[in-house]
Amino acid sequence: MAPPVKSNQPIRDRLDVYELAFHLYFREEKKENAIDVLAWACQNVNDEREVSCYDLGHILSREGKLEEAFRAFEHSYKIKPNGNALAGMMDMYAAGVGSMPAAPSHVTIVKEMERQCRASNPDAAFAVLQKYLEAKPPLPGRNLFAQPFFAECLKAVPGYAALLTSLPLATTPGDQIYRMRAANHPLGKVMDVVPYLRSEGLAFESVHPVNYAWKNFVNAARRGDVITAERQYEMFGQALDKTRTPDGAQNAAILAMKRAAGTLVAGDPFFYSVRNSPRIQKMIRDALPGSGLFEKR
């Protein structure tokens, strides 16, 4: 059985599926073809088939087809139980579709806290966490509740900082943190950015000047060190510019990197501690004129 779309690109594995579906989806007249490709791959491409089913659910949910999205996430979970599919089912349930999937208690509580934070109810989110902890469950560790999304939501709630210090430093599963970061990523409503976030961690191990400057910028943002963040963001831009070649072959890639970095700083809650720096905002405006990022009103 061939995929129900004409393409010069042979489909051999999940990456081929992802590339073709992504290309089709962002052409308005081809959205249904993208859904057809993923639906076909969910049934027929054995390479990490659960990922194709999850991607199908992700696009269906964007298109408002929530019942179909729930079934796609559920199918992904049945093929191979995974956190992304479970989170997808829970999101659909929160929207009134499907049944509440079985999940570890801390996953359920995180989804409820996330719901309250998205509704701008930080006190209610903190109350949910307190009630959960009063039941003395096995604790997932402070990393889960100290991640940037919850830190931004709960930072003004009395007792939040003290509660964090009372939690053990147990390791939170990395994929859970990736999912939460992805849900609040500026591009998270456009595509599944979990794979990008995982690869970002690997990129941090590089000593390439671009990677190194960006890593130092991120670490400064994590500490709230605005002065260091300003210097490292400038070095990040300089390192990118040094990769230019006389024929201009790298210009588009350099611009894309600067646009991605500026978008992250402007929209990702992780960077809230440094995004109000006038110097960082000016560097982004100067690098990306007309982008709308930090434009003066």
C-alpha positions as CSV (number, residue, x, y, z in Angstrom):
1,M,0.0,0.0,0.0
2,A,1.5,3.3,-1.1
3,P,1.0,6.6,0.8
4,P,-2.1,8.5,-0.6
5,V,0.0,11.4,-2.0
6,K,2.2,11.9,-5.0
7,S,5.8,12.5,-4.2
8,N,9.2,12.2,-5.9
9,Q,10.6,11.3,-2.5
10,P,10.7,7.6,-1.6
11,I,9.4,7.0,1.9
12,R,11.7,4.6,3.7
13,D,11.6,5.5,7.3
14,R,10.0,7.9,9.9
15,L,12.3,10.8,8.9
16,D,11.1,10.7,5.3
17,V,7.5,10.7,6.6
18,Y,8.1,13.6,8.9
19,E,9.8,15.7,6.2
20,L,7.1,15.1,3.7
21,A,4.2,15.7,6.1
22,F,5.8,18.8,7.5
23,H,6.3,20.2,4.0
24,L,2.7,19.4,3.0
25,Y,1.1,20.7,6.2
26,F,2.5,24.2,5.8
27,R,1.1,24.5,2.3
28,E,-2.5,25.5,3.0
29,E,-4.0,23.5,0.2
30,K,-2.1,20.4,1.2
31,K,-3.0,20.0,4.8
32,E,-5.3,17.0,4.3
33,N,-2.4,15.3,2.3
34,A,-0.2,15.7,5.3
35,I,-2.8,14.1,7.5
36,D,-3.2,11.2,5.0
37,V,0.6,10.6,4.9
38,L,0.8,10.4,8.7
39,A,-2.3,8.2,8.9
40,W,-0.7,5.9,6.4
41,A,2.6,5.8,8.2
42,C,1.0,5.2,11.5
43,Q,-0.3,1.9,10.1
44,N,2.5,0.9,7.6
45,V,6.0,2.4,8.3
46,N,7.6,0.2,11.0
47,D,10.4,2.6,11.8
48,E,9.3,4.0,15.2
49,R,5.7,3.7,14.1
50,E,4.5,5.1,17.5
51,V,6.1,8.5,16.6
52,S,4.2,8.7,13.3
53,C,1.0,8.0,15.2
54,Y,1.9,10.7,17.8
55,D,2.7,13.2,15.0
56,L,-0.7,12.4,13.4
57,G,-2.4,13.2,16.7
58,H,-0.4,16.4,17.1
59,I,-1.6,17.7,13.7
60,L,-5.2,16.5,14.2
61,S,-5.4,18.4,17.5
62,R,-4.1,21.6,15.7
63,E,-6.9,21.1,13.2
64,G,-9.5,20.8,15.9
65,K,-10.2,17.2,15.2
66,L,-9.9,16.2,18.8
67,E,-11.6,12.8,18.8
68,E,-9.4,11.6,16.0
69,A,-6.4,13.1,17.7
70,F,-7.2,11.2,20.9
71,R,-7.4,7.9,18.9
72,A,-4.1,8.6,17.2
73,F,-2.4,9.3,20.6
74,E,-4.0,6.2,22.0
75,H,-2.8,4.1,19.1
76,S,0.7,5.5,19.6
77,Y,0.6,4.6,23.3
78,K,-0.7,1.0,22.5
79,I,2.2,0.4,20.1
80,K,4.8,1.6,22.6
81,P,3.8,3.2,25.9
82,N,5.5,6.6,25.8
83,G,5.2,9.9,27.7
84,N,4.4,12.0,24.6
85,A,1.3,10.0,23.7
86,L,0.1,9.9,27.3
87,A,0.4,13.7,27.5
88,G,-1.5,14.0,24.3
89,M,-4.3,11.8,25.5
90,M,-4.5,13.8,28.8
91,D,-4.6,17.1,26.8
92,M,-7.5,15.8,24.7
93,Y,-9.3,14.6,27.9
94,A,-8.8,18.1,29.4
95,A,-10.5,19.4,26.3
96,G,-13.5,17.1,26.9
97,V,-12.6,14.2,24.6
98,G,-11.9,10.6,25.3
99,S,-11.4,9.0,28.7
100,M,-8.8,9.8,31.4
101,P,-5.9,7.5,30.6
102,A,-4.2,5.7,33.5
103,A,-1.1,7.7,34.5
104,P,1.3,7.9,37.5
105,S,0.0,10.3,40.2
106,H,2.7,12.9,39.7
107,V,1.9,13.0,35.9
108,T,-1.8,13.7,36.7
109,I,-0.9,16.4,39.2
110,V,1.5,18.1,36.8
111,K,-1.2,18.3,34.1
112,E,-3.6,19.9,36.6
113,M,-0.9,22.4,37.7
114,E,-0.2,23.1,34.0
115,R,-3.9,23.7,33.4
116,Q,-4.2,26.1,36.3
117,C,-1.0,28.0,35.2
118,R,-2.3,28.4,31.7
119,A,-5.5,29.8,33.1
120,S,-3.4,32.4,35.0
121,N,-4.3,30.8,38.4
122,P,-0.9,30.4,40.1
123,D,-2.5,30.2,43.6
124,A,-4.7,27.3,42.5
125,A,-1.7,25.6,40.8
126,F,0.3,25.9,44.1
127,A,-2.7,24.6,46.1
128,V,-2.8,21.5,43.8
129,L,0.9,20.9,44.5
130,Q,0.5,21.3,48.2
131,K,-2.5,18.9,48.4
132,Y,-0.5,16.4,46.4
133,L,2.5,16.6,48.7
134,E,0.3,16.3,51.8
135,A,-0.7,12.8,50.7
136,K,3.0,11.9,51.0
137,P,3.4,10.2,47.6
138,P,6.7,9.0,46.2
139,L,8.3,12.4,45.3
140,P,9.5,13.0,41.7
141,G,12.1,15.5,42.9
142,R,12.3,19.3,42.8
143,N,13.6,19.4,39.2
144,L,10.1,18.8,37.9
145,F,8.5,21.7,39.8
146,A,11.4,24.1,39.4
147,Q,11.5,24.0,35.6
148,P,11.1,27.4,33.9
149,F,7.4,27.1,33.2
150,F,6.4,26.5,36.8
151,A,9.0,28.9,38.1
152,E,7.5,31.7,35.9
153,C,3.9,30.8,37.0
154,L,4.6,30.4,40.7
155,K,7.4,32.8,41.4
156,A,5.2,35.3,43.2
157,V,3.3,32.7,45.3
158,P,4.3,32.8,48.9
159,G,5.7,29.5,50.0
160,Y,6.8,28.3,46.6
161,A,10.5,28.9,47.0
162,A,10.5,27.3,50.5
163,L,8.6,24.3,49.3
164,L,11.1,23.7,46.5
165,T,14.0,23.6,48.9
166,S,12.1,20.9,50.9
167,L,11.9,18.6,48.0
168,P,14.6,16.0,47.3
169,L,17.0,16.3,44.4
170,A,15.8,13.1,42.9
171,T,16.2,12.9,39.1
172,T,13.1,13.7,37.1
173,P,12.8,11.7,33.9
174,G,14.3,13.8,31.1
175,D,11.5,13.2,28.7
176,Q,9.0,14.6,31.1
177,I,10.9,17.9,31.4
178,Y,11.3,18.0,27.6
179,R,7.6,17.6,27.2
180,M,6.8,20.4,29.6
181,R,9.4,22.7,27.9
182,A,8.0,21.8,24.5
183,A,4.5,22.7,25.5
184,N,5.6,26.2,26.3
185,H,8.2,26.6,23.5
186,P,7.4,29.5,21.0
187,L,7.3,26.9,18.2
188,G,5.4,24.3,20.3
189,K,2.1,25.1,18.6
190,V,3.6,24.7,15.2
191,M,5.5,21.4,15.5
192,D,6.8,18.8,17.9
193,V,10.0,20.4,19.3
194,V,10.8,17.6,21.8
195,P,13.4,16.1,19.3
196,Y,15.0,19.6,19.0
197,L,15.2,20.0,22.8
198,R,16.9,16.6,23.1
199,S,19.4,17.5,20.4
200,E,20.0,20.9,22.1
201,G,21.4,19.0,25.1
202,L,23.8,17.1,22.9
203,A,24.9,20.3,21.1
204,F,25.9,21.8,24.5
205,E,28.7,19.3,24.6
206,S,30.3,21.0,21.6
207,V,33.2,23.5,21.8
208,H,32.4,25.1,18.5
209,P,32.3,28.9,19.1
210,V,28.6,29.2,18.2
211,N,27.6,26.4,20.4
212,Y,29.9,27.5,23.2
213,A,28.6,31.1,23.3
214,W,25.0,29.9,23.2
215,K,25.6,27.4,26.0
216,N,27.1,30.2,28.1
217,F,24.2,32.5,27.3
218,V,21.7,29.8,28.4
219,N,23.6,29.1,31.6
220,A,23.7,32.9,32.4
221,A,19.9,33.1,31.8
222,R,19.5,30.1,34.1
223,R,21.3,32.0,36.9
224,G,19.6,35.3,36.1
225,D,23.0,36.8,35.4
226,V,22.0,39.6,32.9
227,I,25.5,41.1,32.4
228,T,27.0,37.8,31.4
229,A,24.0,36.9,29.3
230,E,24.4,40.2,27.4
231,R,28.1,39.5,26.7
232,Q,27.5,35.9,25.6
233,Y,24.6,36.8,23.4
234,E,26.8,39.3,21.6
235,M,29.6,36.7,21.3
236,F,26.9,34.2,19.9
237,G,26.1,36.7,17.1
238,Q,29.8,37.4,16.4
239,A,30.6,33.7,16.2
240,L,27.7,33.3,13.7
241,D,29.0,36.2,11.6
242,K,32.5,34.7,11.5
243,T,31.1,31.7,9.6
244,R,30.2,33.8,6.6
245,T,31.9,33.0,3.3
246,P,32.6,35.4,0.4
247,D,30.0,33.8,-1.8
248,G,27.3,34.3,0.8
249,A,26.4,30.6,0.9
250,Q,25.9,30.7,4.7
251,N,23.8,33.9,4.9
252,A,20.4,32.2,5.0
253,A,21.5,29.7,7.7
254,I,23.0,32.5,9.8
255,L,19.8,34.6,9.5
256,A,17.7,31.5,10.4
257,M,19.9,30.9,13.5
258,K,19.6,34.5,14.6
259,R,15.8,34.5,14.0
260,A,15.5,31.2,16.0
261,A,17.5,32.6,18.9
262,G,15.6,35.9,19.0
263,T,12.3,34.0,18.9
264,L,13.3,31.9,21.8
265,V,14.5,34.8,23.9
266,A,11.3,36.7,23.2
267,G,8.9,33.8,23.9
268,D,10.4,31.0,25.9
269,P,9.7,31.3,29.7
270,F,13.2,30.0,30.3
271,F,14.6,33.4,29.3
272,Y,12.3,35.6,31.4
273,S,15.2,36.6,33.7
274,V,17.2,38.2,30.8
275,R,14.7,39.1,28.1
276,N,14.0,42.6,29.5
277,S,17.7,43.6,29.0
278,P,17.7,46.7,26.7
279,R,21.0,45.6,25.3
280,I,19.8,42.1,24.4
281,Q,16.6,43.5,22.9
282,K,18.6,46.0,20.8
283,M,20.9,43.2,19.5
284,I,17.9,41.2,18.4
285,R,16.2,44.2,16.8
286,D,19.4,45.1,15.0
287,A,20.0,41.6,13.7
288,L,16.3,41.1,12.7
289,P,14.9,44.4,11.5
290,G,11.2,44.1,10.7
291,S,10.8,40.8,12.6
292,G,8.5,42.4,15.2
293,L,10.7,41.1,18.0
294,F,11.1,43.7,20.7
295,E,9.9,46.5,18.4
296,K,9.4,49.8,20.3
297,R,5.8,50.8,20.4
